[in-house]
Amino acid sequence: MVLTDPCGRPVETIRISVTQRCNLGCFYCHREGETSQKASEMTPEEIQKIVDLAASFCVTKVKLTGGEPLIRRDILDIVRKVRDTPRIKEVSMTTNGVLLGTYAKPLREAGLARVNVSLDTLKPERFVRITGLDSLEDVVLGIKEATKQGLHPVKVNMVLLKDLNEDETADMIEFTKENGLILQIIELESPLEDKLSKEYHVDLGEVERILKNTADKVTVRRMHHRRKYHLRDGGEVEIVKPMHNTEFCQYCNRIRVTSDGKLKPCLFRNDNLVDLVALMRRGASKETLRELFIEAVRRREPYFT
């Protein structure tokens, strides 16, 4: 049975934050919408139980996120357990790429299908300014190793930042094209009235206009109705505009899990969470947990209407 929320949107994917810890300090990080600074991380077994629960409602795709997932020493065990869950068709991960050069091969062997790697700039001094660490070479190495090991497709997530990296879109397109990657240009996820947005927000409209003029065709992905531009020279670029975008919300098909085991119906809200792991640890029955999952889906509603 596929669950649909009160707005008729099916829930088909689950995005699980396995940690809030990170080895970088990106100044714009939204931490997957989590506010707790001292979250008690789920065990691999608890993560698998949640995935099994989601799979019982026909969820087939799992994305592991953080923080930085590769910080967890048991990340390979987590990937294996998720992969081995019946009815799960794909396990993917979002990572900052710093440790990916070491982990790409064992991740592939554990059952990971593909990765998204956060990379906002190809300039070392800008990388340090954004992340606080001089690790650009490690990230680029990790991306190339992921491609070599068959984690396909490798997507590069580039958050566009005013007066910081907005002049690098052409260079990033060339980099991703040369390495057989897909580029996702992402709008800064921060309310427009916030200080962060006022300083760094970039309207992606101009970028889209340029892409339209250099694309052979434009396709629309089912999730969020993201537009993918297939460029004449072979590059692929997706545009992700989550802020004040009713279309983005209208076609959302995912539910999230916080690093401490709460079902999170919406990235932008923390007032409607459902604490799944707390009851799981107290021995709640599978039927009770199923009811909690249904309740979380029932609480889903578009943030931007």
Residue pairs with C-beta under 8 A, 6 or more apart in sequence:
1 57
1 58
2 10
2 11
2 12
2 57
2 58
3 10
3 11
3 57
3 58
3 293
3 294
3 297
4 10
4 11
4 297
5 11
5 265
5 297
5 298
5 299
5 300
5 301
6 298
6 300
6 301
7 250
7 300
7 301
7 302
9 250
9 251
9 252
9 253
9 300
10 253
11 57
11 59
11 253
11 254
11 255
11 297
11 300
12 58
12 59
12 60
12 61
12 253
12 254
13 59
13 60
13 61
13 62
13 63
13 223
13 253
13 254
13 255
14 50
14 51
14 54
14 59
14 61
14 62
14 63
14 254
14 255
14 256
14 257
15 32
15 62
15 63
15 65
15 254
15 255
15 256
15 257
16 47
16 50
16 51
16 62
16 63
16 64
16 65
16 256
16 257
17 32
17 34
17 65
17 66
17 67
17 256
17 257
17 258
17 259
18 41
18 42
18 47
18 64
18 65
18 66
18 67
18 69
18 72
18 75
18 78
18 259
19 41
19 66
19 67
19 68
19 69
19 71
19 72
19 259
20 31
20 34
20 36
20 37
20 39
20 66
20 67
20 259
21 66
21 67
21 68
21 71
22 29
22 66
22 67
22 68
22 71
22 96
23 68
23 71
23 96
23 98
23 99
23 133
24 68
24 96
24 98
24 131
24 132
24 133
24 135
25 131
25 132
25 133
26 96
26 118
26 120
26 130
26 131
26 132
27 130
27 132
27 196
28 130
28 159
28 161
28 188
28 189
28 190
28 196
28 200
30 189
30 190
30 267
31 67
32 65
32 66
32 256
32 258
32 259
32 267
33 256
33 264
33 266
33 267
33 268
33 269
33 270
34 258
34 259
34 270
35 270
36 258
36 260
39 258
39 259
39 260
40 260
41 72
41 259
41 260
42 50
42 259
42 260
42 261
42 277
44 74
44 77
44 78
44 81
45 81
46 261
46 277
46 280
46 281
47 78
47 81
47 82
48 81
48 82
48 84
48 85
49 280
49 289
50 257
50 261
50 276
50 277
51 62
51 81
51 82
51 85
51 88
52 85
52 86
53 276
53 286
53 289
53 290
53 293
54 62
54 255
54 293
55 85
55 86
55 87
55 88
56 87
56 290
57 290
57 293
58 87
59 255
60 87
60 88
60 89
60 90
61 88
61 89
61 90
61 91
61 92
62 82
62 88
62 90
62 91
62 92
63 92
63 93
63 94
63 254
64 75
64 78
64 79
64 82
64 91
64 92
64 93
64 94
65 93
65 94
66 94
66 95
66 259
67 259
68 95
68 96
68 98
68 99
69 75
69 78
69 93
69 94
69 95
70 95
70 98
70 99
70 100
70 103
71 99
72 78
75 103
75 107
76 103
76 106
76 107
76 110
79 91
79 93
79 107
79 110
79 111
79 112
80 110
80 111
82 88
82 91
82 111
83 91
83 110
83 111
83 112
84 111
90 113
90 114
91 111
91 112
91 113
92 112
92 113
92 114
92 115
92 116
93 107
93 112
93 114
93 115
93 116
94 115
94 116
94 117
94 118
94 157
95 115
95 116
95 117
95 118
95 142
96 117
96 118
96 131
96 139
97 117
97 118
97 119
97 138
97 139
97 140
97 142
97 143
98 133
98 135
98 138
98 139
98 142
99 138
99 142
100 115
100 117
100 139
100 141
100 142
100 143
100 145
100 146
101 138
101 141
101 142
101 145
104 115
104 142
104 145
104 146
104 148
104 149
104 151
105 145
105 149
107 115
107 149
107 151
108 149
108 150
108 151
112 151
113 151
113 152
114 151
114 152
114 153
114 154
114 155
115 146
115 151
115 154
115 155
116 154
116 155
116 156
116 157
116 184
117 139
117 142
117 143
117 146
117 154
117 155
117 156
117 157
118 156
118 157
118 159
119 139
119 140
119 143
119 156
119 157
119 158
119 172
120 126
120 127
120 130
120 158
120 159
120 161
120 165
121 127
121 130
121 136
121 164
121 165
121 168
122 136
122 140
122 168
122 171
122 172
122 175
123 136
123 165
123 168
124 134
124 136
124 137
126 164
126 165
127 133
127 134
127 135
127 136
127 139
128 134
129 164
130 161
130 164
130 165
143 154
143 156
143 179
143 181
144 179
146 154
147 154
147 179
147 180
147 181
153 180
153 181
153 182
154 179
154 180
154 181
154 182
155 181
155 182
155 183
155 184
155 238
156 172
156 175
156 176
156 181
156 182
156 183
156 184
157 184
157 186
158 165
158 168
158 169
158 172
158 183
158 184
158 185
158 186
159 186
159 187
159 188
159 189
160 166
160 169
160 185
160 186
160 187
160 188
160 202
160 204
160 207
161 188
161 200
161 202
162 199
162 200
162 201
162 202
163 200
164 200
166 202
169 185
169 207
169 210
172 183
172 185
173 183
173 231
173 235
173 237
174 235
175 181
176 182
176 183
176 235
176 236
176 237
177 231
177 233
177 234
177 235
182 236
182 237
182 238
183 235
183 236
183 237
183 238
184 237
184 238
184 239
184 240
185 204
185 207
185 237
185 238
185 239
185 240
186 240
186 242
187 201
187 202
187 204
187 240
187 241
187 242
187 243
188 196
188 197
188 200
188 201
188 202
188 243
189 242
189 243
189 267
190 196
190 197
190 200
190 201
190 243
191 197
191 243
192 198
192 201
192 243
192 244
201 243
204 239
204 241
207 239
208 227
208 229
208 239
211 229
211 231
211 237
211 239
212 218
212 229
214 229
214 231
214 232
215 229
215 230
215 231
215 232
216 230
216 231
216 232
217 230
218 227
218 228
218 229
218 230
219 227
219 228
219 230
220 226
220 227
220 228
221 227
221 228
221 238
222 251
222 253
223 251
223 252
223 253
223 254
224 240
224 242
224 247
224 248
224 251
224 252
225 247
225 248
225 250
225 251
226 238
226 239
226 240
227 238
227 239
228 236
228 237
228 238
229 236
229 237
229 238
229 239
230 236
231 237
241 248
242 248
242 267
243 304
244 304
245 304
246 302
246 304
246 305
248 304
249 302
249 303
249 304
249 305
250 302
252 300
252 302
255 263
255 264
255 265
255 296
255 297
255 300
256 263
256 264
256 265
256 266
256 267
257 263
257 264
257 276
258 264
258 273
260 277
261 275
261 276
261 277
261 278
261 280
262 273
262 274
262 275
262 276
262 277
263 273
263 274
263 275
263 276
263 292
263 293
263 296
264 270
264 273
264 296
265 272
265 273
265 274
265 296
265 297
265 299
265 300
265 301
266 272
266 300
266 301
266 303
267 303
268 303
269 303
272 299
274 292
274 293
274 295
274 296
274 299
276 289
276 292
276 293
276 296
279 288
279 289
279 292
280 289
284 292
